[in-house]
Amino acid sequence: MGWWIYPVYFVDLAAMVFLSFFLGNLVDMLDKKTKISGAFIGGVLLAAVTSLPELFTAFSAVVMVKNPELVVGDIMGSILFDLVCLGLETFLFVKHFKDTKFQAWHWMNGTACLIMYGLCAYGFFAPAEAQLMLGDINVISILIFVLYILTLVFQPKESDDDPEEELSADGKKADKADDWSLKKVIFWFIVSSLLLIGTSIFLTYLTDWIKASVPALSGSVAGALLLGVGTSIPEIVSTAQLFHKKNYDAGYGNMIGSCTFDFAILAISDFISWHYYVQEGLTATATRIQTHGIFLIDGDTFKFVIFGIIATAGIIALSLLRKYTKIYENKKKLSYVITGAIATILVAGYFLTFFLPWNPLAA
C-alpha cells in the first residue's frame, strides 16, 4: 500500500467523528420532539447504529475468514472499552450529572450486561463435559440472545415528559436546531446512520491495510488499539455530545445498549459458525481451549472477562448512586471523589488487560 492510505485513514476518522457528533445532536432532538424514551432512543436506535461495525466485523470473521475465534477478542475488547469510556465521560461531565432525568432502567440494563458476562465466563472457561449443547450451538449463546431480547422488551419505550420545546433560563430556544421538523430529524438520522456505517466499515479495511504495511503493528497491542479505538469512536463521540447537552438518559442508553448488543453479536456468531466449525461454536470453546489453548494462551480472554465484570459493576454503582441518592445534588465534592475513583479503577483495569503479564489459566 502507498503513502495515501494514512491521510485517507485520518480523513475517514474525521468523518466518523463529525457524523457521530451530528447523530448525538439528532438523538437529543428526537428525545425532545417525541414521547419516545431517551433511554430507548439511545439504547436501541443509536446503540444499533454505533455497534454495526462490530456486527460486520463478526460476520466477516465467521463467514469470510472462517475464523470465529477472531470475534471474541474484538467483541470483548469493544465492550470493555465502551464501559471504561462511559465511566470516564461520566466523570468529565459530572458537574451536570444531576440536571436531567435518569431512569432506573440503566442499572437494570447494566445488571443484564453483568449476567451476560457471567454466561460468557461459563461458556469460555467451563470444562468441555460441563457445556450444554443444542446440536452444534452452545445453550449459553441462546441464553445470551434471549436475555438481550428481554432487555428490548422491558426497556421503557415512552418518556414521562411532554415533547415540548425546551427553553433556557432567559426563555429563548435551547438550540437553534430545534427549529427542525420531526420529519427532517428522522431523515437526517437515517442518512447519517448509513454514512456512519459506511465510514466505519471502511475504517476496518484501512486499519487492516495499515497493519499489513507496517509489520511492527501486525498482531501487536498497537494494532489492536488502532482498530479498537477507531471502531469505538461512534459510541464515544455521540455519548459525549449527549452528555454535553445534559441528556444522560440517552447517553447511558447508548453505551450500555451497545454493550448488550455486542453480546448479542457474540451469540449470533455462534449460531452461524456451526456451518464452518461443527461441534465448535464460538462460545462452545471449551474443547478447543483444552486442546489448543487458542483463547487463553496469553490470558487475554480471562482478563477481558474479569475486568469487564469489574467495569460493569462500576457502571451499575454510578447508575444506582445517580438514581437513588442525593450525592450529586447535595454533596458536590463527594460526587467528584466517588465518580473519579470509579473512573480511575475502570481506566486502570483497561490498561492492565493489555500490559499485565498475568495468565492464571496457563498450563
N, C-alpha and C positions, 0 to 999 in steps of 0.2 A: 504494500500500500504506500502511496505517496504522502507528501507533507500535507496535502489538502485535507486529510482526514481529521487533523487536530483542530483547525478552525471550524470545520463543519460540526465537530463534536460540541464545541462551545456555543456555536450558533443554535444548535438543536437544544442544548441545555438551557440557553437563554429563552428560547421559545417555550419550553416546558414551564419555566418559572413564570413567564408572562401569562400563559394560559391557566396555570394553577392559581395565580393571583386573581385573574379575572373570574374564574369559577368560584373562588371564595366570595367575591362580591355578588355573583349571581345567586348563590345559595342563600346568602344573607337576605337578598331581596325576595326570594321565594318564601323564606320564612316569614317575612313581614307582610307579604301580599296574599298569603293563603292561610287556611286553617290547618295546614299540614304541620305536624310537629317538627321542630328544628332537629330533634334527635333522629327522627325518621329520615328527613331530607339528607342530613349528614351521614347517618349510619347505613342507609341503603343506597340512595341515589349517588351521592358523592363518593362514598366508600367503594361502590362497584366500579365507578369510572376510574378512580385513582389506583385501584388494585388490578385493573385489567392487564397491565404489563406483566405482573406475576402470573396471571392466568395464561397468557400466551406463551410465556417462557416455560411454564409447566407442561403445557400441551406439546410444545416443540420438543422438550426433553423426552417425553414419553413416546410420541408418535413419529417424530422425525429422527431424533438422535437415538431413540430406543434405549434410553438410559434413565429410568425413573429415579435412581438414586440422586441424580443432579437436582431434583426438585426439593429434596429435604433441606439441604443447606440454604438454597435460595429462599424458600418459604419461611423456615425457622429464623433465619437471619433477618428477613424483612419484618417479621412480627416483632422480634426483639427491638429492632431499630425504631419501629413506629412507637412502641411503648416508651422507650427511652426519650424520644423526641417529644412525646406528649407530656411526660413529666417535666422535661426541661422547659418547654414552651409555657406550661402552667406557671412555673417559677418566674419566667421572664415577664409574663403578663399578670402576675399575681395581684398587682395593685387594683385591678378592676374585676378580679375573680368573683367578688361579692355582688357585682352590679346587675347581673342578668339572671334570668330563670335558669334553673339547673335541675333536671328531672332525676328522680330516684332510679330511673331505668339504667343510668350509666354504670352504677356499681353492680347492678344485676347482670348487665351485659358483660361487665368485667369478670364477674363470677363465672359466667358461661365460658369465657375465654380461659379462665383458670382450670375449669373442668376439662376443656379440650386439651390443655397442656397435660393434665393427668392421664387422659386417654392415650395421647401420643406417647407419653413415657412408658405406658404399659405395652403399646404396640411395638415400640423400639427396643425395649430392654428385657421384656419378659422372656423366659425360655421358650424355645420353639414348641415344646409339648404343651405349654400353657396358652398358646394362641388359639383363638376361636375363629374358625374359617367357615365361610358360607360359599362353597365351591372354591373359587380361586381368590375370593375377596375377603379381607380381614373384617370381622364384625366391628372392630374398633373404628374403621373407616365409616361404616354405616351409622354408628352411634354419633360420630362427629358431625356427619352431614345432617342427621335428624336434629341434633342439638342446634345447628345453625338455622335450620328451617324454623325451629321453635322460637329462636330469637327474633326472626322476621315476623312470625305470627303474633307474638305477645308484645312486640315493640309498639309504644304509643304512636298512633297514626295522626292524632289531632292535637293541636295546641290549645291551651286554655285561654290564650289571649286572642282578642279580636284582631283580624288582619287589617288594622288601620295604619295610616301613615304615621310613623314615629316623628316626634318633634323634639328639637333640642330645647335647652333652658330658655332661650330667647324667643321660642315659638316658631322658629324657622325650620325648614325641612332638614332632617338629619343628614341627608345625602342627595345630591343632585340627581344621581342615577335612579332615585326613587320615582322620578317622573316617568320612567319606562313603564309601558303596559305589561300586564302579565304574559300576554302572548309573545311580546318581544323578548322578555326574560327567558321564557321557555325555549324560544327559537335559538337564542344565542347560547343557552345552556347545552342544547343538543349539538350545535356546531362546534362549540369549544370542547365538548367532551370527545367528539370524533377526532378533532385535531390533536388533542392531548394523547389520545390512544395511539394515533399515527406517529407522533414525535417520540413517544415512549418506546414503542416497538423499534423505531429506527435507532434510538439510543442504544438498545441492547445489541444491535448489529454493529454499530460504531464501536462500542466497547469491546466486543469480540475481535474486531479488526485491529484495534489498538493493542490489545493484549497479544495478538498474533505477531504484530510487527515489532513489539518490544519484549524480547524474551524474558527480561527481568520481572515483568508484570505477570506473565503467564503462570497461573496456578498459585500466585502469591497472595498475601494479605492485601497488598496494594491493589492487585487486580480485582479482588473480591469487593473491596471498598469502592473502587471506581464504578462498578456495576450497581452495587447495593445503594450507594448514595444517589446515583442518577435515577434509578427506578423508584426511589422513595421520595423524590422531590415533590411530586404532585400532592402527597399527603401532608408533607411538612409545610409547604408554602400556603396551600389552601387553608390549613388549620391555623397557621399564624395570622392569615388575613381575617379569618373568622374571629379569632381571639382579639385582634386589633379593633374589630367592630363590636367587641363585647358580646359576641354570640358564642358563648362557651357550650351551649346546648348542642349546636350543630357541629362545633369543633370536636368535642368529645365523641359525639356520634360518629363523625368521620373516622377518627383514629381507631377507636375500639371496634367500630364496624369493619374497618379494613382488616383488622387482626382476625376477627371471626370469619370474614370472607376468605382470608388466606388459609385458614384451617380447612374451610370447605374445599378450597382448591386442592389441598393435600389429599382429602378424601376422594375427590373426583379423579385425581391422578391414579389412585389405587384402583378405582372402578375400571378405568380404561387400560391399565397396564397389564391386565391378565392376558391380553391378546399377544403380548410380546414376552411376558415372563410368567409362564404357567406355574402356579404354586408359589410365586414370589412377588406378591403385590407390594405396593410402596410401603404401607405401614406393617405389612407382614414380613418384616425384615429379619426376624429373629434367626431363622435358619441361615440366611446369607451372612449375618453378623457372626454367628457361631463358627461358620466355616471359612469366611474370608476377612471378617473384621472391616468391611468397607466403610461403615459409618463411624466406628468407634476406635479406629486405629490411632487417631490423634486426639480422641476425646472431644472433638468439636460438637458433635450432636449432644453429648451428655451436658456439656457446658451451656449450649443454647437452651436446653430444656430447664436446667437448674436456674440459670439467671433469668430466663423468661418467666418462670414461676415467681421469682422474687420481684421482677419488674411489674408483673400483673398485680401482685399483692400491693405494691406501692401505689398503682393507679387506683385500685379499689379503695385504699386508705384515703387518698386525696378526694375521691368522689364522696365517701362517707362523711369526711370532715366538712366538705362544702355543703352537703345536703342537710346534715343533722346536727351540726354545731354552729356556734356563733363566732368562732375564732377569726374568720375573715372579715366579719363586720365589726367586732368589738376588740379584738386583740391583734392589731396590725403587725407588731414586731414578732409575736409568737407565730403568726401565719407565715411570715417570711422565713423564720428559722425552720419550722416543720417542713414547709414545701421545699425549701432549699436543701435540707438534709435528704429528703426523699429523692430529689432530682440528682443530687451528688451520688447517692448509692446506685441509682439507675445508670448514670453515665459511667461510673467506675466499673460496674458489673459488665457493661457492654464492652469496654476495652479489655477487661480481663478475659472475655471469651476468645479474644484473638491472641493475647500475649501471655496468658497464664499457662505455663508448661505443665499442665495437670491432666492426667488421664487415669483415674482410679479403676477404669474398666479394662485397661491394657493387661495383656497376659504377662 
